[in-house]
Amino acid sequence: MSYGDNIRESYCYTGIYAWRIHKGERPADLPIFQTNRTELVINLKTAKAMNITIPPTMLALADEVIE
């Protein structure tokens, strides 16, 4: 189970930074971006290997379930 930043959104911000630096902006002058969305990912295969039962309500709340 993992709760963290949305990776796709982080990659988008990385591209924006690269583009702005390529255009000549100084990295020290760039604002700090933070992702606006966090996500909950549950790996059922690992949970089963560790003999952990994930409640159905928790699975329903997850943004992504890896089987």
C-alpha positions in Angstrom: 0.0 0.0 0.0 1.4 3.4 -1.0 0.0 6.9 -0.5 1.9 9.5 -2.4 2.1 12.0 -5.2 0.7 11.4 -8.6 3.7 10.3 -10.7 2.2 11.5 -14.1 1.7 15.0 -12.7 5.2 15.0 -11.4 6.6 14.1 -14.8 4.5 17.0 -16.3 6.1 19.5 -13.9 9.6 18.0 -14.8 8.9 18.8 -18.5 7.9 22.3 -17.6 11.1 22.8 -15.6 13.2 21.4 -18.5 11.5 23.6 -21.1 11.9 26.8 -18.9 15.6 26.0 -18.3 16.1 25.3 -22.0 14.6 28.7 -22.8 17.3 30.4 -20.6 15.7 30.8 -17.2 17.9 30.2 -14.2 17.0 27.1 -12.1 17.3 29.2 -8.9 14.6 31.6 -10.1 12.0 28.9 -10.9 9.1 28.4 -8.5 8.6 25.2 -6.6 5.8 23.1 -8.0 3.9 20.6 -5.9 1.4 18.0 -7.2 -2.2 18.9 -6.5 -3.3 15.3 -6.2 -2.2 12.3 -4.1 -3.2 8.8 -4.8 -3.6 5.5 -2.9 -2.2 2.4 -4.6 -2.7 -1.1 -3.2 -0.7 -4.1 -4.4 -2.9 -7.2 -3.7 -0.2 -9.7 -4.9 2.1 -8.4 -2.2 -0.6 -8.3 0.4 -1.5 -11.9 -0.3 2.2 -13.0 -0.1 2.4 -11.3 3.3 -1.0 -12.9 4.4 -2.6 -9.5 4.8 -6.3 -9.1 4.1 -7.3 -5.7 2.7 -10.9 -4.7 3.6 -13.3 -4.1 0.6 -14.0 -0.6 1.7 -10.2 0.2 1.5 -10.1 -1.3 -2.0 -13.0 0.8 -3.0 -11.1 4.0 -1.9 -7.9 3.1 -3.7 -7.1 5.0 -6.9 -5.3 1.9 -8.3 -5.3 -1.7 -7.3 -2.5 -3.9 -8.6 -3.5 -7.6 -8.8 
